[in-house]
Amino acid sequence: MEHTAVCFAPVLAMGEAPLHPHSQARGTVVDVEGVTPPAQAPCFSATPARRPQKPAM
């Protein structure tokens, strides 16, 4: 479908999504002590969000 006017993307398993190059480049997930929660959105360069913390158990 490359070079066409259609939107497409692979369907990834939950474990694959954080490892995909697009997710990595956009910083859509973060690593918090081995857990990969989604990063806060929207992301503004002038007002960076705090990194998520691992919840207390």
CHARMM-style PDB file with segment names, atoms N, HN, CA, C and O in Angstrom:
ATOM      1  N   MET     1       0.810  -1.204   0.000  1.00  0.00      PROA
ATOM      2  CA  MET     1       0.000   0.000   0.000  1.00  0.00      PROA
ATOM      3  C   MET     1       0.852   1.267   0.000  1.00  0.00      PROA
ATOM      4  O   MET     1       0.319   2.377  -0.014  1.00  0.00      PROA
ATOM      5  N   GLU     2       2.168   1.102   0.015  1.00  0.00      PROA
ATOM      6  HN  GLU     2       2.601   0.201   0.026  1.00  0.00      PROA
ATOM      7  CA  GLU     2       3.003   2.294  -0.059  1.00  0.00      PROA
ATOM      8  C   GLU     2       2.725   3.043  -1.350  1.00  0.00      PROA
ATOM      9  O   GLU     2       2.336   2.458  -2.361  1.00  0.00      PROA
ATOM     10  N   HSD     3       2.931   4.339  -1.292  1.00  0.00      PROA
ATOM     11  HN  HSD     3       3.247   4.814  -0.470  1.00  0.00      PROA
ATOM     12  CA  HSD     3       2.748   5.218  -2.444  1.00  0.00      PROA
ATOM     13  C   HSD     3       1.288   5.280  -2.897  1.00  0.00      PROA
ATOM     14  O   HSD     3       1.007   5.505  -4.074  1.00  0.00      PROA
ATOM     15  N   THR     4       0.364   5.081  -1.958  1.00  0.00      PROA
ATOM     16  HN  THR     4       0.593   4.899  -1.001  1.00  0.00      PROA
ATOM     17  CA  THR     4      -1.058   5.240  -2.242  1.00  0.00      PROA
ATOM     18  C   THR     4      -1.635   6.265  -1.278  1.00  0.00      PROA
ATOM     19  O   THR     4      -0.952   6.683  -0.343  1.00  0.00      PROA
ATOM     20  N   ALA     5      -2.848   6.665  -1.484  1.00  0.00      PROA
ATOM     21  HN  ALA     5      -3.403   6.326  -2.244  1.00  0.00      PROA
ATOM     22  CA  ALA     5      -3.502   7.666  -0.646  1.00  0.00      PROA
ATOM     23  C   ALA     5      -4.387   7.004   0.409  1.00  0.00      PROA
ATOM     24  O   ALA     5      -5.465   7.512   0.719  1.00  0.00      PROA
ATOM     25  N   VAL     6      -3.947   5.890   0.955  1.00  0.00      PROA
ATOM     26  HN  VAL     6      -3.071   5.477   0.703  1.00  0.00      PROA
ATOM     27  CA  VAL     6      -4.724   5.188   1.965  1.00  0.00      PROA
ATOM     28  C   VAL     6      -3.905   5.104   3.258  1.00  0.00      PROA
ATOM     29  O   VAL     6      -2.691   4.902   3.227  1.00  0.00      PROA
ATOM     30  N   CYS     7      -4.587   5.262   4.383  1.00  0.00      PROA
ATOM     31  HN  CYS     7      -5.573   5.426   4.409  1.00  0.00      PROA
ATOM     32  CA  CYS     7      -3.923   5.122   5.677  1.00  0.00      PROA
ATOM     33  C   CYS     7      -3.876   3.644   6.034  1.00  0.00      PROA
ATOM     34  O   CYS     7      -4.874   2.935   5.903  1.00  0.00      PROA
ATOM     35  N   PHE     8      -2.731   3.186   6.480  1.00  0.00      PROA
ATOM     36  HN  PHE     8      -1.920   3.762   6.587  1.00  0.00      PROA
ATOM     37  CA  PHE     8      -2.625   1.791   6.883  1.00  0.00      PROA
ATOM     38  C   PHE     8      -1.514   1.650   7.910  1.00  0.00      PROA
ATOM     39  O   PHE     8      -0.606   2.478   7.985  1.00  0.00      PROA
ATOM     40  N   ALA     9      -1.599   0.608   8.685  1.00  0.00      PROA
ATOM     41  HN  ALA     9      -2.336  -0.065   8.624  1.00  0.00      PROA
ATOM     42  CA  ALA     9      -0.585   0.316   9.696  1.00  0.00      PROA
ATOM     43  C   ALA     9      -0.740  -1.135  10.105  1.00  0.00      PROA
ATOM     44  O   ALA     9      -1.823  -1.706   9.974  1.00  0.00      PROA
ATOM     45  N   PRO    10       0.335  -1.740  10.602  1.00  0.00      PROA
ATOM     46  CA  PRO    10       0.225  -3.125  11.051  1.00  0.00      PROA
ATOM     47  C   PRO    10      -0.578  -3.208  12.346  1.00  0.00      PROA
ATOM     48  O   PRO    10      -0.615  -2.257  13.126  1.00  0.00      PROA
ATOM     49  N   VAL    11      -1.211  -4.340  12.563  1.00  0.00      PROA
ATOM     50  HN  VAL    11      -1.181  -5.113  11.929  1.00  0.00      PROA
ATOM     51  CA  VAL    11      -1.885  -4.599  13.826  1.00  0.00      PROA
ATOM     52  C   VAL    11      -0.866  -5.309  14.712  1.00  0.00      PROA
ATOM     53  O   VAL    11      -0.397  -6.398  14.381  1.00  0.00      PROA
ATOM     54  N   LEU    12      -0.530  -4.692  15.831  1.00  0.00      PROA
ATOM     55  HN  LEU    12      -0.911  -3.807  16.100  1.00  0.00      PROA
ATOM     56  CA  LEU    12       0.505  -5.211  16.709  1.00  0.00      PROA
ATOM     57  C   LEU    12      -0.094  -5.766  17.992  1.00  0.00      PROA
ATOM     58  O   LEU    12      -1.137  -5.308  18.458  1.00  0.00      PROA
ATOM     59  N   ALA    13       0.578  -6.749  18.547  1.00  0.00      PROA
ATOM     60  HN  ALA    13       1.425  -7.121  18.168  1.00  0.00      PROA
ATOM     61  CA  ALA    13       0.206  -7.257  19.869  1.00  0.00      PROA
ATOM     62  C   ALA    13       0.601  -6.210  20.908  1.00  0.00      PROA
ATOM     63  O   ALA    13       1.443  -5.355  20.634  1.00  0.00      PROA
ATOM     64  N   MET    14       0.012  -6.269  22.076  1.00  0.00      PROA
ATOM     65  HN  MET    14      -0.672  -6.963  22.298  1.00  0.00      PROA
ATOM     66  CA  MET    14       0.296  -5.280  23.118  1.00  0.00      PROA
ATOM     67  C   MET    14       1.793  -5.234  23.462  1.00  0.00      PROA
ATOM     68  O   MET    14       2.323  -4.162  23.756  1.00  0.00      PROA
ATOM     69  N   GLY    15       2.459  -6.355  23.428  1.00  0.00      PROA
ATOM     70  HN  GLY    15       2.029  -7.226  23.189  1.00  0.00      PROA
ATOM     71  CA  GLY    15       3.886  -6.383  23.738  1.00  0.00      PROA
ATOM     72  C   GLY    15       4.756  -5.838  22.620  1.00  0.00      PROA
ATOM     73  O   GLY    15       5.885  -5.411  22.860  1.00  0.00      PROA
ATOM     74  N   GLU    16       4.234  -5.850  21.392  1.00  0.00      PROA
ATOM     75  HN  GLU    16       3.317  -6.197  21.197  1.00  0.00      PROA
ATOM     76  CA  GLU    16       4.999  -5.358  20.240  1.00  0.00      PROA
ATOM     77  C   GLU    16       4.892  -3.845  20.070  1.00  0.00      PROA
ATOM     78  O   GLU    16       5.836  -3.215  19.594  1.00  0.00      PROA
ATOM     79  N   ALA    17       3.782  -3.263  20.443  1.00  0.00      PROA
ATOM     80  HN  ALA    17       3.015  -3.775  20.830  1.00  0.00      PROA
ATOM     81  CA  ALA    17       3.536  -1.848  20.188  1.00  0.00      PROA
ATOM     82  C   ALA    17       4.615  -0.930  20.773  1.00  0.00      PROA
ATOM     83  O   ALA    17       5.071  -0.028  20.071  1.00  0.00      PROA
ATOM     84  N   PRO    18       5.043  -1.119  22.026  1.00  0.00      PROA
ATOM     85  CA  PRO    18       6.080  -0.229  22.560  1.00  0.00      PROA
ATOM     86  C   PRO    18       7.426  -0.369  21.847  1.00  0.00      PROA
ATOM     87  O   PRO    18       8.249   0.544  21.908  1.00  0.00      PROA
ATOM     88  N   LEU    19       7.659  -1.491  21.177  1.00  0.00      PROA
ATOM     89  HN  LEU    19       6.990  -2.233  21.127  1.00  0.00      PROA
ATOM     90  CA  LEU    19       8.929  -1.736  20.505  1.00  0.00      PROA
ATOM     91  C   LEU    19       8.940  -1.262  19.055  1.00  0.00      PROA
ATOM     92  O   LEU    19       9.998  -1.235  18.428  1.00  0.00      PROA
ATOM     93  N   HSD    20       7.790  -0.891  18.517  1.00  0.00      PROA
ATOM     94  HN  HSD    20       6.930  -0.913  19.027  1.00  0.00      PROA
ATOM     95  CA  HSD    20       7.700  -0.464  17.117  1.00  0.00      PROA
ATOM     96  C   HSD    20       8.488   0.842  16.938  1.00  0.00      PROA
ATOM     97  O   HSD    20       8.419   1.718  17.801  1.00  0.00      PROA
ATOM     98  N   PRO    21       9.229   0.985  15.846  1.00  0.00      PROA
ATOM     99  CA  PRO    21      10.026   2.195  15.627  1.00  0.00      PROA
ATOM    100  C   PRO    21       9.220   3.499  15.702  1.00  0.00      PROA
ATOM    101  O   PRO    21       9.743   4.509  16.172  1.00  0.00      PROA
ATOM    102  N   HSD    22       7.977   3.497  15.256  1.00  0.00      PROA
ATOM    103  HN  HSD    22       7.552   2.676  14.875  1.00  0.00      PROA
ATOM    104  CA  HSD    22       7.150   4.712  15.329  1.00  0.00      PROA
ATOM    105  C   HSD    22       6.867   5.080  16.791  1.00  0.00      PROA
ATOM    106  O   HSD    22       6.963   6.248  17.167  1.00  0.00      PROA
ATOM    107  N   SER    23       6.522   4.092  17.605  1.00  0.00      PROA
ATOM    108  HN  SER    23       6.444   3.143  17.299  1.00  0.00      PROA
ATOM    109  CA  SER    23       6.276   4.350  19.029  1.00  0.00      PROA
ATOM    110  C   SER    23       7.540   4.851  19.706  1.00  0.00      PROA
ATOM    111  O   SER    23       7.487   5.757  20.537  1.00  0.00      PROA
ATOM    112  N   GLN    24       8.671   4.267  19.352  1.00  0.00      PROA
ATOM    113  HN  GLN    24       8.714   3.532  18.677  1.00  0.00      PROA
ATOM    114  CA  GLN    24       9.958   4.676  19.929  1.00  0.00      PROA
ATOM    115  C   GLN    24      10.291   6.115  19.535  1.00  0.00      PROA
ATOM    116  O   GLN    24      10.685   6.918  20.381  1.00  0.00      PROA
ATOM    117  N   ALA    25      10.134   6.438  18.260  1.00  0.00      PROA
ATOM    118  HN  ALA    25       9.814   5.786  17.572  1.00  0.00      PROA
ATOM    119  CA  ALA    25      10.493   7.772  17.767  1.00  0.00      PROA
ATOM    120  C   ALA    25       9.617   8.862  18.377  1.00  0.00      PROA
ATOM    121  O   ALA    25      10.103   9.957  18.658  1.00  0.00      PROA
ATOM    122  N   ARG    26       8.340   8.577  18.585  1.00  0.00      PROA
ATOM    123  HN  ARG    26       7.945   7.687  18.357  1.00  0.00      PROA
ATOM    124  CA  ARG    26       7.425   9.578  19.132  1.00  0.00      PROA
ATOM    125  C   ARG    26       7.419   9.613  20.647  1.00  0.00      PROA
ATOM    126  O   ARG    26       6.860  10.534  21.244  1.00  0.00      PROA
ATOM    127  N   GLY    27       8.039   8.613  21.284  1.00  0.00      PROA
ATOM    128  HN  GLY    27       8.493   7.866  20.800  1.00  0.00      PROA
ATOM    129  CA  GLY    27       8.061   8.598  22.740  1.00  0.00      PROA
ATOM    130  C   GLY    27       6.692   8.361  23.336  1.00  0.00      PROA
ATOM    131  O   GLY    27       6.361   8.927  24.378  1.00  0.00      PROA
ATOM    132  N   THR    28       5.882   7.523  22.683  1.00  0.00      PROA
ATOM    133  HN  THR    28       6.151   7.063  21.837  1.00  0.00      PROA
ATOM    134  CA  THR    28       4.516   7.307  23.153  1.00  0.00      PROA
ATOM    135  C   THR    28       4.424   6.386  24.357  1.00  0.00      PROA
ATOM    136  O   THR    28       3.375   6.313  24.998  1.00  0.00      PROA
ATOM    137  N   VAL    29       5.493   5.689  24.673  1.00  0.00      PROA
ATOM    138  HN  VAL    29       6.345   5.749  24.153  1.00  0.00      PROA
ATOM    139  CA  VAL    29       5.541   4.856  25.866  1.00  0.00      PROA
ATOM    140  C   VAL    29       6.840   5.149  26.608  1.00  0.00      PROA
ATOM    141  O   VAL    29       7.823   5.576  26.002  1.00  0.00      PROA
ATOM    142  N   VAL    30       6.844   4.923  27.895  1.00  0.00      PROA
ATOM    143  HN  VAL    30       6.046   4.576  28.387  1.00  0.00      PROA
ATOM    144  CA  VAL    30       8.030   5.126  28.715  1.00  0.00      PROA
ATOM    145  C   VAL    30       8.283   3.863  29.516  1.00  0.00      PROA
ATOM    146  O   VAL    30       7.374   3.056  29.711  1.00  0.00      PROA
ATOM    147  N   ASP    31       9.492   3.689  29.973  1.00  0.00      PROA
ATOM    148  HN  ASP    31      10.230   4.345  29.815  1.00  0.00      PROA
ATOM    149  CA  ASP    31       9.824   2.539  30.811  1.00  0.00      PROA
ATOM    150  C   ASP    31       9.893   3.007  32.252  1.00  0.00      PROA
ATOM    151  O   ASP    31      10.686   3.887  32.588  1.00  0.00      PROA
ATOM    152  N   VAL    32       9.063   2.419  33.104  1.00  0.00      PROA
ATOM    153  HN  VAL    32       8.419   1.704  32.831  1.00  0.00      PROA
ATOM    154  CA  VAL    32       9.058   2.732  34.532  1.00  0.00      PROA
ATOM    155  C   VAL    32       9.338   1.436  35.269  1.00  0.00      PROA
ATOM    156  O   VAL    32       8.423   0.663  35.557  1.00  0.00      PROA
ATOM    157  N   GLU    33      10.602   1.204  35.571  1.00  0.00      PROA
ATOM    158  HN  GLU    33      11.344   1.832  35.337  1.00  0.00      PROA
ATOM    159  CA  GLU    33      11.025   0.007  36.294  1.00  0.00      PROA
ATOM    160  C   GLU    33      10.504  -1.272  35.648  1.00  0.00      PROA
ATOM    161  O   GLU    33       9.989  -2.152  36.337  1.00  0.00      PROA
ATOM    162  N   GLY    34      10.636  -1.377  34.324  1.00  0.00      PROA
ATOM    163  HN  GLY    34      11.054  -0.662  33.764  1.00  0.00      PROA
ATOM    164  CA  GLY    34      10.234  -2.577  33.609  1.00  0.00      PROA
ATOM    165  C   GLY    34       8.793  -2.604  33.140  1.00  0.00      PROA
ATOM    166  O   GLY    34       8.398  -3.534  32.437  1.00  0.00      PROA
ATOM    167  N   VAL    35       7.998  -1.617  33.507  1.00  0.00      PROA
ATOM    168  HN  VAL    35       8.318  -0.861  34.078  1.00  0.00      PROA
ATOM    169  CA  VAL    35       6.607  -1.507  33.074  1.00  0.00      PROA
ATOM    170  C   VAL    35       6.557  -0.405  32.016  1.00  0.00      PROA
ATOM    171  O   VAL    35       7.220   0.620  32.171  1.00  0.00      PROA
ATOM    172  N   THR    36       5.785  -0.596  30.946  1.00  0.00      PROA
ATOM    173  HN  THR    36       5.246  -1.429  30.821  1.00  0.00      PROA
ATOM    174  CA  THR    36       5.735   0.396  29.871  1.00  0.00      PROA
ATOM    175  C   THR    36       4.359   1.028  29.747  1.00  0.00      PROA
ATOM    176  O   THR    36       3.572   0.628  28.889  1.00  0.00      PROA
ATOM    177  N   PRO    37       4.052   2.019  30.601  1.00  0.00      PROA
ATOM    178  CA  PRO    37       2.779   2.722  30.465  1.00  0.00      PROA
ATOM    179  C   PRO    37       2.868   3.740  29.327  1.00  0.00      PROA
ATOM    180  O   PRO    37       3.966   4.111  28.912  1.00  0.00      PROA
ATOM    181  N   PRO    38       1.714   4.195  28.818  1.00  0.00      PROA
ATOM    182  CA  PRO    38       1.760   5.239  27.800  1.00  0.00      PROA
ATOM    183  C   PRO    38       2.301   6.537  28.407  1.00  0.00      PROA
ATOM    184  O   PRO    38       2.069   6.830  29.580  1.00  0.00      PROA
ATOM    185  N   ALA    39       3.015   7.297  27.599  1.00  0.00      PROA
ATOM    186  HN  ALA    39       3.203   7.058  26.646  1.00  0.00      PROA
ATOM    187  CA  ALA    39       3.499   8.603  28.033  1.00  0.00      PROA
ATOM    188  C   ALA    39       2.321   9.567  28.086  1.00  0.00      PROA
ATOM    189  O   ALA    39       1.279   9.329  27.475  1.00  0.00      PROA
ATOM    190  N   GLN    40       2.501  10.653  28.823  1.00  0.00      PROA
ATOM    191  HN  GLN    40       3.348  10.846  29.319  1.00  0.00      PROA
ATOM    192  CA  GLN    40       1.429  11.640  28.893  1.00  0.00      PROA
ATOM    193  C   GLN    40       1.288  12.345  27.559  1.00  0.00      PROA
ATOM    194  O   GLN    40       2.278  12.589  26.869  1.00  0.00      PROA
ATOM    195  N   ALA    41       0.079  12.666  27.204  1.00  0.00      PROA
ATOM    196  HN  ALA    41      -0.725  12.468  27.764  1.00  0.00      PROA
ATOM    197  CA  ALA    41      -0.192  13.370  25.950  1.00  0.00      PROA
ATOM    198  C   ALA    41      -1.133  14.511  26.250  1.00  0.00      PROA
ATOM    199  O   ALA    41      -1.923  14.385  27.186  1.00  0.00      PROA
ATOM    200  N   PRO    42      -1.110  15.575  25.554  1.00  0.00      PROA
ATOM    201  CA  PRO    42      -0.168  15.892  24.484  1.00  0.00      PROA
ATOM    202  C   PRO    42       1.190  16.236  25.047  1.00  0.00      PROA
ATOM    203  O   PRO    42       1.318  16.547  26.231  1.00  0.00      PROA
ATOM    204  N   CYS    43       2.206  16.181  24.202  1.00  0.00      PROA
ATOM    205  HN  CYS    43       2.102  15.928  23.240  1.00  0.00      PROA
ATOM    206  CA  CYS    43       3.583  16.497  24.589  1.00  0.00      PROA
ATOM    207  C   CYS    43       3.956  17.841  24.001  1.00  0.00      PROA
ATOM    208  O   CYS    43       3.986  18.005  22.781  1.00  0.00      PROA
ATOM    209  N   PHE    44       4.238  18.793  24.854  1.00  0.00      PROA
ATOM    210  HN  PHE    44       4.214  18.660  25.845  1.00  0.00      PROA
ATOM    211  CA  PHE    44       4.658  20.116  24.412  1.00  0.00      PROA
ATOM    212  C   PHE    44       6.108  20.326  24.806  1.00  0.00      PROA
ATOM    213  O   PHE    44       6.486  20.026  25.939  1.00  0.00      PROA
ATOM    214  N   SER    45       6.916  20.827  23.912  1.00  0.00      PROA
ATOM    215  HN  SER    45       6.609  21.070  22.992  1.00  0.00      PROA
ATOM    216  CA  SER    45       8.339  20.985  24.190  1.00  0.00      PROA
ATOM    217  C   SER    45       8.606  22.026  25.276  1.00  0.00      PROA
ATOM    218  O   SER    45       9.580  21.897  26.017  1.00  0.00      PROA
ATOM    219  N   ALA    46       7.774  23.044  25.386  1.00  0.00      PROA
ATOM    220  HN  ALA    46       6.982  23.149  24.784  1.00  0.00      PROA
ATOM    221  CA  ALA    46       8.000  24.088  26.375  1.00  0.00      PROA
ATOM    222  C   ALA    46       7.495  23.710  27.768  1.00  0.00      PROA
ATOM    223  O   ALA    46       7.902  24.321  28.756  1.00  0.00      PROA
ATOM    224  N   THR    47       6.629  22.727  27.856  1.00  0.00      PROA
ATOM    225  HN  THR    47       6.299  22.231  27.053  1.00  0.00      PROA
ATOM    226  CA  THR    47       6.091  22.307  29.155  1.00  0.00      PROA
ATOM    227  C   THR    47       6.163  20.786  29.270  1.00  0.00      PROA
ATOM    228  O   THR    47       5.133  20.117  29.181  1.00  0.00      PROA
ATOM    229  N   PRO    48       7.360  20.229  29.467  1.00  0.00      PROA
ATOM    230  CA  PRO    48       7.470  18.777  29.532  1.00  0.00      PROA
ATOM    231  C   PRO    48       6.716  18.198  30.736  1.00  0.00      PROA
ATOM    232  O   PRO    48       6.688  18.788  31.816  1.00  0.00      PROA
ATOM    233  N   ALA    49       6.116  17.040  30.520  1.00  0.00      PROA
ATOM    234  HN  ALA    49       6.139  16.561  29.642  1.00  0.00      PROA
ATOM    235  CA  ALA    49       5.365  16.365  31.586  1.00  0.00      PROA
ATOM    236  C   ALA    49       6.323  15.578  32.473  1.00  0.00      PROA
ATOM    237  O   ALA    49       7.415  15.207  32.044  1.00  0.00      PROA
ATOM    238  N   ARG    50       5.914  15.330  33.695  1.00  0.00      PROA
ATOM    239  HN  ARG    50       5.027  15.632  34.044  1.00  0.00      PROA
ATOM    240  CA  ARG    50       6.702  14.485  34.588  1.00  0.00      PROA
ATOM    241  C   ARG    50       6.599  13.054  34.132  1.00  0.00      PROA
ATOM    242  O   ARG    50       5.586  12.649  33.562  1.00  0.00      PROA
ATOM    243  N   ARG    51       7.650  12.276  34.381  1.00  0.00      PROA
ATOM    244  HN  ARG    51       8.473  12.605  34.844  1.00  0.00      PROA
ATOM    245  CA  ARG    51       7.613  10.853  34.051  1.00  0.00      PROA
ATOM    246  C   ARG    51       6.665  10.135  35.003  1.00  0.00      PROA
ATOM    247  O   ARG    51       6.623  10.467  36.187  1.00  0.00      PROA
ATOM    248  N   PRO    52       5.909   9.164  34.517  1.00  0.00      PROA
ATOM    249  CA  PRO    52       5.022   8.399  35.399  1.00  0.00      PROA
ATOM    250  C   PRO    52       5.837   7.676  36.481  1.00  0.00      PROA
ATOM    251  O   PRO    52       6.992   7.310  36.265  1.00  0.00      PROA
ATOM    252  N   GLN    53       5.229   7.485  37.611  1.00  0.00      PROA
ATOM    253  HN  GLN    53       4.290   7.782  37.786  1.00  0.00      PROA
ATOM    254  CA  GLN    53       5.836   6.764  38.726  1.00  0.00      PROA
ATOM    255  C   GLN    53       5.207   5.380  38.827  1.00  0.00      PROA
ATOM    256  O   GLN    53       4.033   5.203  38.499  1.00  0.00      PROA
ATOM    257  N   LYS    54       5.976   4.411  39.276  1.00  0.00      PROA
ATOM    258  HN  LYS    54       6.929   4.556  39.543  1.00  0.00      PROA
ATOM    259  CA  LYS    54       5.419   3.092  39.528  1.00  0.00      PROA
ATOM    260  C   LYS    54       4.486   3.184  40.721  1.00  0.00      PROA
ATOM    261  O   LYS    54       4.865   3.750  41.747  1.00  0.00      PROA
ATOM    262  N   PRO    55       3.267   2.642  40.621  1.00  0.00      PROA
ATOM    263  CA  PRO    55       2.339   2.745  41.746  1.00  0.00      PROA
ATOM    264  C   PRO    55       2.827   1.986  42.972  1.00  0.00      PROA
ATOM    265  O   PRO    55       3.476   0.946  42.857  1.00  0.00      PROA
ATOM    266  N   ALA    56       2.512   2.511  44.127  1.00  0.00      PROA
ATOM    267  HN  ALA    56       1.985   3.355  44.221  1.00  0.00      PROA
ATOM    268  CA  ALA    56       2.850   1.836  45.389  1.00  0.00      PROA
ATOM    269  C   ALA    56       1.956   0.613  45.554  1.00  0.00      PROA
ATOM    270  O   ALA    56       0.776   0.652  45.206  1.00  0.00      PROA
ATOM    271  N   MET    57       2.502  -0.444  46.072  1.00  0.00      PROA
ATOM    272  HN  MET    57       3.461  -0.475  46.354  1.00  0.00      PROA
ATOM    273  CA  MET    57       1.698  -1.666  46.257  1.00  0.00      PROA
ATOM    274  C   MET    57       1.462  -1.935  47.701  1.00  0.00      PROA
ATOM    275  OT1 MET    57       0.807  -2.918  48.048  1.00  0.00      PROA
TER     276      MET     57
END
